[in-house]
Amino acid sequence: MKIAVIALGKIGLPLAVQFASKGHEVIGVDVNEAVVDLINRGIEPFPGEAHLAEKLAELVPSGALRATTNYADAIPEADVVVLVVPLFVDQDAKPDFAWMDAATDSLAAHLTPGTLVSYETTLPVGTTRDRWKPQLEAGSGLFEGVDFHLVFSPERVLTGRVFEDLRKYPKLIGGLSKTGAALARDFYEQVLDFDERPDLARENGVWDLGTAEAAELAKLAETTYRDVNIGLANEFARFSDKAGIDVYQVIEACNSQPFSHIHRPGIAVGGHCIPVYPRLYLWNDPEATIVRAARARNADMPNYAVQLLEGAYGALTGARVTVLGAAYRGGVKETAFSGVFDTVSALITAGATVQVHDPMYTAEELIALGFIPFAEGAKSDAVIVQADHTEYLGWGEAELPGVKVILDGRRVLQSDSWPSATYIAIGQGQRS
């Protein structure tokens, strides 16, 4: 097959590589010329994705994969077009379709008969049918279900382990027609491999959910569930801090039976997915009070962490506070919706002088993000752990001399590594 992948970001590029690795001709489209140039030289444009570098080094020289900024080069006569352009959400939870609209218009202008179009970007329910179908038809002069077929198939992977997750989880599809769904099933079965999953009710593979709307809701539901679950865990943690209870022991006890799956509380919920997709769901269902309350609780956790720190340290005016971790989670060089921003903001509001450290970012990169970088060995009065990088597990008073109070926002440090400091953690229920 000739396959075009639109948007070669941290999801789109691994997808293009996966498709090419199965013996198909793949052309990736991206508006960033620097990214396109690096890919065509066989160089990964962003670090941290397992196996991506070696796969690029093999597939690009062989001619199986190339990149372009030109839709006219990639789209005409393509058998399949997969679109993974980002969708943004503003502070009022309103989707901003600007980038996706522009990509869809460019796709439509070059769409030819016989093409299967699959959107993998997470969308509000109804978007595939009510927005992309008429937009593609108007721009191409073709008719969906006759001249081309349109499906929605959400990506279900995490950056850093995309190839692993593509094998692990069922590939969900939902078409606007039975023919489109059948074509999508055939396509994804050709380009993906699936691990055996005896834990699933049915065989791991391509799962047709019957409609695009069902597939759209499935992605929103699975991510919103996680946000609500974490919000509940954070409620339990905040109560436990008042009641003098270790919430982690409680959660471990609850999860020892098969009907409880309480997630871990923490300082923040970040990344491209969990903080965003519940807002897309709320756009469809504004009366979803449970979802709204959980999102508000999770968004407030950086402020709560700073309040805990103040309770143990005292007034933070003039205090030197170091925040460990700019990334939204450990082991990933990504700051999308990271808790670092609200944590630093709350500390500055409290009067502290704030520095930020992250083992995955250079001092120059931290400055570009708007932070003052921290150098190991510099004195700090207090510390907040924002991201659970494994590098911090071995840290102690040598790396952070002078620390009086540590607020462990991820419950990853060992309290006995800080004999001269007061160690507190969210949901710990007591201070040591």
One Martini backbone bead per residue (centre of mass of N, CA, C, O) as a GRO file, in nm:
protein
  432
    1MET     BB    1   0.100   0.033   0.014
    2LYS     BB    2  -0.003   0.370   0.018
    3ILE     BB    3   0.106   0.586   0.286
    4ALA     BB    4  -0.023   0.857   0.477
    5VAL     BB    5   0.123   1.083   0.724
    6ILE     BB    6  -0.015   1.332   0.934
    7ALA     BB    7   0.210   1.419   1.140
    8LEU     BB    8   0.551   1.406   1.289
    9GLY     BB    9   0.535   1.324   1.582
   10LYS     BB   10   0.529   1.130   1.874
   11ILE     BB   11   0.313   0.955   1.701
   12GLY     BB   12   0.331   0.973   1.387
   13LEU     BB   13   0.618   0.864   1.339
   14PRO     BB   14   0.591   0.580   1.463
   15LEU     BB   15   0.362   0.501   1.273
   16ALA     BB   16   0.518   0.526   1.008
   17VAL     BB   17   0.729   0.317   1.088
   18GLN     BB   18   0.542   0.079   1.130
   19PHE     BB   19   0.427   0.067   0.842
   20ALA     BB   20   0.704   0.036   0.697
   21SER     BB   21   0.790  -0.233   0.850
   22LYS     BB   22   0.547  -0.393   0.669
   23GLY     BB   23   0.612  -0.304   0.349
   24HIS     BB   24   0.539  -0.005   0.302
   25GLU     BB   25   0.459   0.301   0.155
   26VAL     BB   26   0.583   0.597   0.322
   27ILE     BB   27   0.440   0.929   0.374
   28GLY     BB   28   0.531   1.218   0.539
   29VAL     BB   29   0.361   1.501   0.693
   30ASP     BB   30   0.505   1.833   0.752
   31VAL     BB   31   0.550   2.177   0.845
   32ASN     BB   32   0.836   2.100   0.951
   33GLU     BB   33   1.136   2.123   0.799
   34ALA     BB   34   1.332   2.012   1.014
   35VAL     BB   35   1.191   1.742   1.055
   36VAL     BB   36   1.202   1.645   0.762
   37ASP     BB   37   1.510   1.651   0.734
   38LEU     BB   38   1.582   1.448   0.956
   39ILE     BB   39   1.423   1.209   0.849
   40ASN     BB   40   1.571   1.203   0.562
   41ARG     BB   41   1.846   1.133   0.740
   42GLY     BB   42   1.766   0.924   0.978
   43ILE     BB   43   1.671   1.125   1.216
   44GLU     BB   44   1.567   1.191   1.515
   45PRO     BB   45   1.379   1.479   1.628
   46PHE     BB   46   1.334   1.312   1.901
   47PRO     BB   47   1.378   1.200   2.209
   48GLY     BB   48   1.281   0.875   2.383
   49GLU     BB   49   1.205   0.665   2.160
   50ALA     BB   50   1.180   0.347   2.142
   51HIS     BB   51   1.353   0.237   1.845
   52LEU     BB   52   1.349   0.477   1.643
   53ALA     BB   53   1.637   0.521   1.541
   54GLU     BB   54   1.689   0.238   1.414
   55LYS     BB   55   1.444   0.241   1.221
   56LEU     BB   56   1.521   0.491   1.059
   57ALA     BB   57   1.806   0.387   0.968
   58GLU     BB   58   1.660   0.164   0.789
   59LEU     BB   59   1.405   0.289   0.625
   60VAL     BB   60   1.514   0.537   0.474
   61PRO     BB   61   1.744   0.410   0.293
   62SER     BB   62   1.531   0.198   0.161
   63GLY     BB   63   1.254   0.383   0.091
   64ALA     BB   64   1.000   0.333   0.289
   65LEU     BB   65   1.072   0.629   0.409
   66ARG     BB   66   0.931   0.963   0.393
   67ALA     BB   67   0.943   1.325   0.380
   68THR     BB   68   0.709   1.614   0.375
   69THR     BB   69   0.544   1.940   0.299
   70ASN     BB   70   0.379   1.804   0.053
   71TYR     BB   71   0.067   1.704  -0.025
   72ALA     BB   72   0.101   1.647  -0.338
   73ASP     BB   73   0.312   1.410  -0.275
   74ALA     BB   74   0.123   1.217  -0.072
   75ILE     BB   75  -0.198   1.190  -0.139
   76PRO     BB   76  -0.213   1.101  -0.414
   77GLU     BB   77  -0.308   0.764  -0.445
   78ALA     BB   78  -0.370   0.686  -0.174
   79ASP     BB   79  -0.490   0.434   0.026
   80VAL     BB   80  -0.387   0.579   0.298
   81VAL     BB   81  -0.488   0.816   0.558
   82VAL     BB   82  -0.316   0.944   0.846
   83LEU     BB   83  -0.429   1.151   1.119
   84VAL     BB   84  -0.212   1.343   1.385
   85VAL     BB   85  -0.320   1.614   1.467
   86PRO     BB   86  -0.340   1.850   1.687
   87LEU     BB   87  -0.555   1.920   1.968
   88PHE     BB   88  -0.680   2.198   2.124
   89VAL     BB   89  -0.734   2.352   2.456
   90ASP     BB   90  -0.876   2.576   2.635
   91GLN     BB   91  -0.958   2.712   2.946
   92ASP     BB   92  -1.279   2.657   2.854
   93ALA     BB   93  -1.284   2.374   2.693
   94LYS     BB   94  -1.226   2.461   2.397
   95PRO     BB   95  -1.182   2.363   2.093
   96ASP     BB   96  -0.894   2.383   1.870
   97PHE     BB   97  -0.906   2.333   1.506
   98ALA     BB   98  -0.695   2.477   1.331
   99TRP     BB   99  -0.487   2.257   1.253
  100MET     BB  100  -0.694   2.046   1.151
  101ASP     BB  101  -0.830   2.217   0.937
  102ALA     BB  102  -0.580   2.270   0.765
  103ALA     BB  103  -0.516   1.971   0.709
  104THR     BB  104  -0.792   1.896   0.584
  105ASP     BB  105  -0.783   2.094   0.349
  106SER     BB  106  -0.521   1.979   0.224
  107LEU     BB  107  -0.625   1.695   0.188
  108ALA     BB  108  -0.877   1.756   0.011
  109ALA     BB  109  -0.720   1.893  -0.234
  110HIS     BB  110  -0.571   1.576  -0.282
  111LEU     BB  111  -0.798   1.387  -0.300
  112THR     BB  112  -0.860   1.051  -0.400
  113PRO     BB  113  -0.998   0.793  -0.515
  114GLY     BB  114  -0.995   0.513  -0.279
  115THR     BB  115  -0.963   0.640   0.006
  116LEU     BB  116  -0.852   0.599   0.333
  117VAL     BB  117  -0.960   0.779   0.626
  118SER     BB  118  -0.774   0.833   0.938
  119TYR     BB  119  -0.848   0.936   1.258
  120GLU     BB  120  -0.635   0.969   1.570
  121THR     BB  121  -0.733   1.205   1.702
  122THR     BB  122  -0.867   1.325   1.967
  123LEU     BB  123  -1.231   1.360   2.000
  124PRO     BB  124  -1.521   1.473   1.988
  125VAL     BB  125  -1.826   1.377   1.968
  126GLY     BB  126  -1.898   1.392   1.606
  127THR     BB  127  -1.657   1.501   1.431
  128THR     BB  128  -1.626   1.306   1.194
  129ARG     BB  129  -1.918   1.349   1.078
  130ASP     BB  130  -1.969   1.679   1.122
  131ARG     BB  131  -1.675   1.783   1.008
  132TRP     BB  132  -1.492   1.604   0.818
  133LYS     BB  133  -1.683   1.512   0.603
  134PRO     BB  134  -1.776   1.793   0.481
  135GLN     BB  135  -1.487   1.901   0.442
  136LEU     BB  136  -1.385   1.686   0.243
  137GLU     BB  137  -1.609   1.713   0.033
  138ALA     BB  138  -1.575   2.018  -0.031
  139GLY     BB  139  -1.256   1.999  -0.108
  140SER     BB  140  -1.288   1.744  -0.330
  141GLY     BB  141  -1.579   1.645  -0.459
  142LEU     BB  142  -1.636   1.408  -0.280
  143PHE     BB  143  -1.784   1.097  -0.152
  144GLU     BB  144  -1.870   0.955   0.122
  145GLY     BB  145  -1.897   0.600   0.063
  146VAL     BB  146  -1.787   0.619  -0.250
  147ASP     BB  147  -1.491   0.761  -0.299
  148PHE     BB  148  -1.457   0.754   0.015
  149HIS     BB  149  -1.327   0.673   0.350
  150LEU     BB  150  -1.432   0.714   0.700
  151VAL     BB  151  -1.244   0.711   1.013
  152PHE     BB  152  -1.207   0.618   1.359
  153SER     BB  153  -0.872   0.582   1.540
  154PRO     BB  154  -0.744   0.576   1.833
  155GLU     BB  155  -0.490   0.653   2.010
  156ARG     BB  156  -0.307   0.421   2.272
  157VAL     BB  157  -0.039   0.582   2.353
  158LEU     BB  158   0.293   0.631   2.477
  159THR     BB  159   0.547   0.806   2.512
  160GLY     BB  160   0.838   0.584   2.475
  161ARG     BB  161   0.609   0.320   2.398
  162VAL     BB  162   0.463   0.278   2.119
  163PHE     BB  163   0.537  -0.007   2.009
  164GLU     BB  164   0.435  -0.160   2.256
  165ASP     BB  165   0.136  -0.049   2.256
  166LEU     BB  166   0.050  -0.148   1.972
  167ARG     BB  167   0.056  -0.454   2.073
  168LYS     BB  168  -0.117  -0.448   2.348
  169TYR     BB  169  -0.361  -0.296   2.218
  170PRO     BB  170  -0.644  -0.250   2.095
  171LYS     BB  171  -0.781  -0.155   1.782
  172LEU     BB  172  -0.984   0.107   1.733
  173ILE     BB  173  -1.295   0.130   1.542
  174GLY     BB  174  -1.493   0.377   1.337
  175GLY     BB  175  -1.741   0.409   1.103
  176LEU     BB  176  -1.964   0.544   0.849
  177SER     BB  177  -1.928   0.250   0.735
  178LYS     BB  178  -1.894  -0.077   0.662
  179THR     BB  179  -1.678  -0.047   0.447
  180GLY     BB  180  -1.484   0.133   0.607
  181ALA     BB  181  -1.441  -0.066   0.841
  182ALA     BB  182  -1.326  -0.298   0.670
  183LEU     BB  183  -1.082  -0.138   0.565
  184ALA     BB  184  -0.963  -0.074   0.843
  185ARG     BB  185  -0.918  -0.358   0.938
  186ASP     BB  186  -0.729  -0.443   0.710
  187PHE     BB  187  -0.514  -0.233   0.755
  188TYR     BB  188  -0.437  -0.283   1.061
  189GLU     BB  189  -0.370  -0.585   1.020
  190GLN     BB  190  -0.119  -0.519   0.830
  191VAL     BB  191   0.043  -0.295   1.035
  192LEU     BB  192  -0.012  -0.483   1.286
  193ASP     BB  193   0.072  -0.615   1.602
  194PHE     BB  194  -0.025  -0.872   1.851
  195ASP     BB  195  -0.060  -0.955   2.159
  196GLU     BB  196  -0.125  -1.172   2.386
  197ARG     BB  197  -0.460  -1.161   2.573
  198PRO     BB  198  -0.601  -1.349   2.818
  199ASP     BB  199  -0.753  -1.104   2.977
  200LEU     BB  200  -0.943  -1.087   2.751
  201ALA     BB  201  -1.259  -1.140   2.619
  202ARG     BB  202  -1.103  -1.094   2.351
  203GLU     BB  203  -0.918  -1.076   2.094
  204ASN     BB  204  -0.646  -0.936   2.006
  205GLY     BB  205  -0.697  -0.631   1.802
  206VAL     BB  206  -0.942  -0.541   1.590
  207TRP     BB  207  -1.200  -0.314   1.700
  208ASP     BB  208  -1.535  -0.284   1.622
  209LEU     BB  209  -1.774  -0.026   1.736
  210GLY     BB  210  -1.968   0.067   1.465
  211THR     BB  211  -1.883   0.373   1.531
  212ALA     BB  212  -1.735   0.673   1.553
  213GLU     BB  213  -1.864   0.760   1.823
  214ALA     BB  214  -1.769   0.517   1.992
  215ALA     BB  215  -1.464   0.564   1.947
  216GLU     BB  216  -1.456   0.848   2.064
  217LEU     BB  217  -1.563   0.772   2.350
  218ALA     BB  218  -1.355   0.562   2.433
  219LYS     BB  219  -1.119   0.761   2.461
  220LEU     BB  220  -1.250   0.956   2.660
  221ALA     BB  221  -1.327   0.748   2.881
  222GLU     BB  222  -1.047   0.624   2.954
  223THR     BB  223  -0.926   0.905   3.041
  224THR     BB  224  -1.142   1.014   3.234
  225TYR     BB  225  -1.120   0.788   3.435
  226ARG     BB  226  -0.836   0.861   3.532
  227ASP     BB  227  -0.900   1.144   3.634
  228VAL     BB  228  -1.118   1.061   3.837
  229ASN     BB  229  -0.947   0.863   3.998
  230ILE     BB  230  -0.730   1.067   4.084
  231GLY     BB  231  -0.924   1.261   4.219
  232LEU     BB  232  -1.006   1.060   4.439
  233ALA     BB  233  -0.721   1.010   4.551
  234ASN     BB  234  -0.683   1.310   4.632
  235GLU     BB  235  -0.909   1.318   4.833
  236PHE     BB  236  -0.796   1.101   5.021
  237ALA     BB  237  -0.525   1.245   5.075
  238ARG     BB  238  -0.636   1.505   5.206
  239PHE     BB  239  -0.779   1.364   5.435
  240SER     BB  240  -0.531   1.207   5.548
  241ASP     BB  241  -0.376   1.459   5.636
  242LYS     BB  242  -0.591   1.531   5.857
  243ALA     BB  243  -0.613   1.224   5.996
  244GLY     BB  244  -0.335   1.058   5.998
  245ILE     BB  245  -0.313   0.898   5.715
  246ASP     BB  246  -0.196   0.643   5.503
  247VAL     BB  247  -0.303   0.621   5.180
  248TYR     BB  248  -0.122   0.394   5.060
  249GLN     BB  249  -0.220   0.170   5.247
  250VAL     BB  250  -0.514   0.192   5.169
  251ILE     BB  251  -0.486   0.136   4.865
  252GLU     BB  252  -0.352  -0.138   4.890
  253ALA     BB  253  -0.589  -0.267   5.037
  254CYS     BB  254  -0.814  -0.216   4.829
  255ASN     BB  255  -0.644  -0.353   4.578
  256SER     BB  256  -0.660  -0.661   4.690
  257GLN     BB  257  -0.920  -0.644   4.535
  258PRO     BB  258  -1.088  -0.670   4.215
  259PHE     BB  259  -1.284  -0.387   4.258
  260SER     BB  260  -1.017  -0.217   4.304
  261HIS     BB  261  -0.857   0.093   4.127
  262ILE     BB  262  -0.675   0.287   4.278
  263HIS     BB  263  -0.494   0.545   4.235
  264ARG     BB  264  -0.248   0.784   4.245
  265PRO     BB  265  -0.148   1.036   4.406
  266GLY     BB  266  -0.065   1.398   4.343
  267ILE     BB  267   0.059   1.704   4.226
  268ALA     BB  268  -0.008   1.601   3.918
  269VAL     BB  269  -0.170   1.625   3.587
  270GLY     BB  270  -0.023   1.536   3.283
  271GLY     BB  271  -0.013   1.599   2.951
  272HIS     BB  272  -0.198   1.537   2.654
  273CYS     BB  273  -0.445   1.377   2.796
  274ILE     BB  274  -0.574   1.384   3.093
  275PRO     BB  275  -0.621   1.709   3.101
  276VAL     BB  276  -0.790   1.719   2.817
  277TYR     BB  277  -1.020   1.501   2.752
  278PRO     BB  278  -1.227   1.586   2.969
  279ARG     BB  279  -1.286   1.854   2.819
  280LEU     BB  280  -1.407   1.724   2.570
  281TYR     BB  281  -1.633   1.587   2.720
  282LEU     BB  282  -1.757   1.852   2.839
  283TRP     BB  283  -1.836   1.965   2.564
  284ASN     BB  284  -2.057   1.741   2.530
  285ASP     BB  285  -2.095   1.724   2.876
  286PRO     BB  286  -2.161   1.983   3.089
  287GLU     BB  287  -2.321   1.794   3.324
  288ALA     BB  288  -2.048   1.656   3.429
  289THR     BB  289  -1.977   1.678   3.755
  290ILE     BB  290  -1.759   1.465   3.811
  291VAL     BB  291  -1.556   1.555   3.600
  292ARG     BB  292  -1.526   1.849   3.693
  293ALA     BB  293  -1.432   1.795   3.985
  294ALA     BB  294  -1.177   1.631   3.917
  295ARG     BB  295  -1.034   1.844   3.749
  296ALA     BB  296  -1.022   2.056   3.977
  297ARG     BB  297  -0.864   1.890   4.181
  298ASN     BB  298  -0.611   1.835   4.007
  299ALA     BB  299  -0.545   2.138   3.941
  300ASP     BB  300  -0.496   2.205   4.267
  301MET     BB  301  -0.240   2.041   4.370
  302PRO     BB  302  -0.005   2.245   4.362
  303ASN     BB  303  -0.127   2.431   4.579
  304TYR     BB  304  -0.141   2.216   4.799
  305ALA     BB  305   0.161   2.156   4.818
  306VAL     BB  306   0.241   2.441   4.909
  307GLN     BB  307   0.073   2.435   5.168
  308LEU     BB  308   0.224   2.200   5.297
  309LEU     BB  309   0.496   2.338   5.302
  310GLU     BB  310   0.411   2.578   5.479
  311GLY     BB  311   0.323   2.407   5.726
  312ALA     BB  312   0.630   2.305   5.775
  313TYR     BB  313   0.806   2.578   5.727
  314GLY     BB  314   0.643   2.829   5.660
  315ALA     BB  315   0.713   3.108   5.548
  316LEU     BB  316   0.829   3.169   5.199
  317THR     BB  317   0.963   3.428   5.232
  318GLY     BB  318   1.280   3.403   5.075
  319ALA     BB  319   1.283   3.120   4.996
  320ARG     BB  320   1.466   2.840   4.880
  321VAL     BB  321   1.320   2.670   4.604
  322THR     BB  322   1.317   2.338   4.479
  323VAL     BB  323   1.226   2.191   4.169
  324LEU     BB  324   1.170   1.856   4.081
  325GLY     BB  325   1.075   1.874   3.774
  326ALA     BB  326   0.943   1.956   3.450
  327ALA     BB  327   0.815   1.721   3.380
  328TYR     BB  328   0.513   1.541   3.390
  329ARG     BB  329   0.709   1.284   3.391
  330GLY     BB  330   0.901   1.030   3.427
  331GLY     BB  331   1.122   0.979   3.149
  332VAL     BB  332   1.007   1.252   3.009
  333LYS     BB  333   1.047   1.496   2.745
  334GLU     BB  334   0.778   1.672   2.880
  335THR     BB  335   0.553   1.977   2.944
  336ALA     BB  336   0.267   1.906   2.909
  337PHE     BB  337   0.083   2.012   3.162
  338SER     BB  338   0.272   2.063   3.379
  339GLY     BB  339   0.308   2.110   3.729
  340VAL     BB  340   0.542   2.319   3.732
  341PHE     BB  341   0.392   2.582   3.668
  342ASP     BB  342   0.198   2.597   3.919
  343THR     BB  343   0.413   2.556   4.133
  344VAL     BB  344   0.588   2.803   4.075
  345SER     BB  345   0.362   3.012   4.095
  346ALA     BB  346   0.285   2.952   4.394
  347LEU     BB  347   0.565   3.016   4.513
  348ILE     BB  348   0.587   3.308   4.418
  349THR     BB  349   0.330   3.403   4.562
  350ALA     BB  350   0.468   3.316   4.849
  351GLY     BB  351   0.786   3.442   4.806
  352ALA     BB  352   0.968   3.265   4.653
  353THR     BB  353   1.271   3.124   4.541
  354VAL     BB  354   1.299   2.967   4.220
  355GLN     BB  355   1.410   2.641   4.123
  356VAL     BB  356   1.498   2.415   3.847
  357HIS     BB  357   1.503   2.056   3.792
  358ASP     BB  358   1.627   1.840   3.511
  359PRO     BB  359   1.787   1.568   3.364
  360MET     BB  360   1.655   1.629   3.058
  361TYR     BB  361   1.754   1.929   3.103
  362THR     BB  362   1.893   2.205   3.030
  363ALA     BB  363   1.957   2.515   3.129
  364GLU     BB  364   1.861   2.645   2.864
  365GLU     BB  365   1.583   2.503   2.855
  366LEU     BB  366   1.476   2.614   3.124
  367ILE     BB  367   1.491   2.909   3.046
  368ALA     BB  368   1.296   2.882   2.799
  369LEU     BB  369   1.057   2.801   3.014
  370GLY     BB  370   1.108   3.026   3.263
  371PHE     BB  371   1.353   2.924   3.437
  372ILE     BB  372   1.558   2.861   3.712
  373PRO     BB  373   1.835   2.692   3.738
  374PHE     BB  374   1.959   2.404   3.900
  375ALA     BB  375   2.245   2.316   4.089
  376GLU     BB  376   2.416   2.085   4.210
  377GLY     BB  377   2.484   2.186   4.557
  378ALA     BB  378   2.296   2.392   4.603
  379LYS     BB  379   2.119   2.581   4.808
  380SER     BB  380   1.831   2.484   5.012
  381ASP     BB  381   1.533   2.508   5.200
  382ALA     BB  382   1.344   2.372   4.978
  383VAL     BB  383   1.145   2.088   4.844
  384ILE     BB  384   0.994   1.977   4.528
  385VAL     BB  385   0.843   1.695   4.394
  386GLN     BB  386   0.719   1.663   4.052
  387ALA     BB  387   0.909   1.434   3.927
  388ASP     BB  388   0.977   1.071   3.879
  389HIS     BB  389   1.277   1.048   3.853
  390THR     BB  390   1.522   0.814   3.900
  391GLU     BB  391   1.757   1.005   3.983
  392TYR     BB  392   1.621   1.087   4.270
  393LEU     BB  393   1.660   0.824   4.440
  394GLY     BB  394   1.985   0.906   4.503
  395TRP     BB  395   1.919   1.145   4.660
  396GLY     BB  396   2.056   1.398   4.885
  397GLU     BB  397   2.234   1.621   5.080
  398ALA     BB  398   2.454   1.660   4.861
  399GLU     BB  399   2.256   1.779   4.636
  400LEU     BB  400   2.076   1.923   4.898
  401PRO     BB  401   2.183   2.149   5.077
  402GLY     BB  402   2.000   2.281   5.361
  403VAL     BB  403   1.749   2.124   5.394
  404LYS     BB  404   1.437   2.135   5.576
  405VAL     BB  405   1.213   2.072   5.344
  406ILE     BB  406   1.019   1.796   5.202
  407LEU     BB  407   0.806   1.767   4.913
  408ASP     BB  408   0.653   1.470   4.802
  409GLY     BB  409   0.461   1.455   4.508
  410ARG     BB  410   0.532   1.117   4.439
  411ARG     BB  411   0.646   0.913   4.642
  412VAL     BB  412   0.991   0.841   4.592
  413LEU     BB  413   1.135   0.897   4.842
  414GLN     BB  414   1.358   0.859   5.112
  415SER     BB  415   1.337   0.969   5.429
  416ASP     BB  416   1.629   0.854   5.536
  417SER     BB  417   1.794   1.055   5.332
  418TRP     BB  418   1.683   1.302   5.547
  419PRO     BB  419   1.791   1.364   5.859
  420SER     BB  420   1.779   1.703   5.849
  421ALA     BB  421   1.482   1.671   5.748
  422THR     BB  422   1.157   1.737   5.658
  423TYR     BB  423   0.930   1.482   5.562
  424ILE     BB  424   0.680   1.507   5.303
  425ALA     BB  425   0.358   1.378   5.184
  426ILE     BB  426   0.109   1.307   4.990
  427GLY     BB  427  -0.087   1.121   5.209
  428GLN     BB  428   0.076   1.049   5.476
  429GLY     BB  429  -0.034   1.193   5.766
  430GLN     BB  430   0.277   1.253   5.837
  431ARG     BB  431   0.575   1.352   6.004
  432SER     BB  432   0.963   1.328   5.978
   0.00000   0.00000   0.00000
